[in-house]
Amino acid sequence: MTRLGHNSARNAQADEQLRLLIERIERLEEEKKGLSDDIKDVYSEAKATGYDAPTMRRIVRLRKMKPDDRREMEAVLETYKTALGID
């Protein structure tokens, strides 16, 4: 194979790999959108049954945090609230 032919084959292989990666990302983005829509539906259902969706979102965010990080965040929040005369 000539040098040019070898580079051409390598470029075609790289192009194919890029195309496959892009298509994979596109499929995952579609799945992510579907999951996002499902999550919105659950929050809407919770709201319809009397729960406070923004508070639920905060709870979900807190549960994702490590306990030490959560305690640190709460301590900083208390410090700021005290400095501003809140509560």
Secondary structure, 3 states (H helix, E strand, C coil): CCHHHHHHHHHHHHHHHHHHHHHHHHHHHHHHHHHHHHHHHHHHHHHHCCCCHHHHHHHHHHHHCCHHHHHHHHHHHHHHHHHHCCC
